[in-house]
């Protein structure tokens, strides 16, 4: 039986309407979003910045940005929950860069992901359920899966992944690119 709280829960929380309420200036909507997702978003930030105080700062900055930029969210471009997680991830990567950690996941990979995300047809489902994503990740060969998870879940840079896997950076970039292509095909 699945949990009734947290990511992937089977409950009626409407992220899109909540984010649109934030855009209208409804503070209770922001509070509901914070109550709903903050502990998981803190985990995302913590994996990237690797410091609890810095992760809390990232989360605070991210929620301020969510509040201020909620008007830029558009339902037809993707899920509101994904948009929120992207804001937190980008704030955490910015904080890691400012703290002197290595550069964030390569711009070429992010540009690739952005380019392919925007090329989806309007009929394509903008959200992906966790079971489908897990199934598609399991279908990847081990090295591609490791690289994609290290880069997009753990927030590692190409150089960090390269050192961790004792593999050239170019190979890591190639595995990430091929892994993203395979995930896109699997999820479409």
Secondary structure, DSSP 8 states (H G I E B T S, - for coil): ---SSSTT--S---HHHHHHHHHTT-HHHHHHHHHHHHHHHHHHHHHHH--HHHHHHHHHHHHHHHHHHGGG--GGGS-HHHHHHHHHHHHHHHHHHHTT----S-HHHHHHHHHHHHTS-TTS-S---HHHHHHHHHHS-HHHHHHHHHHHTS---HHHHHHHHT--HHHHHHHHHHHHHHHHHHH-
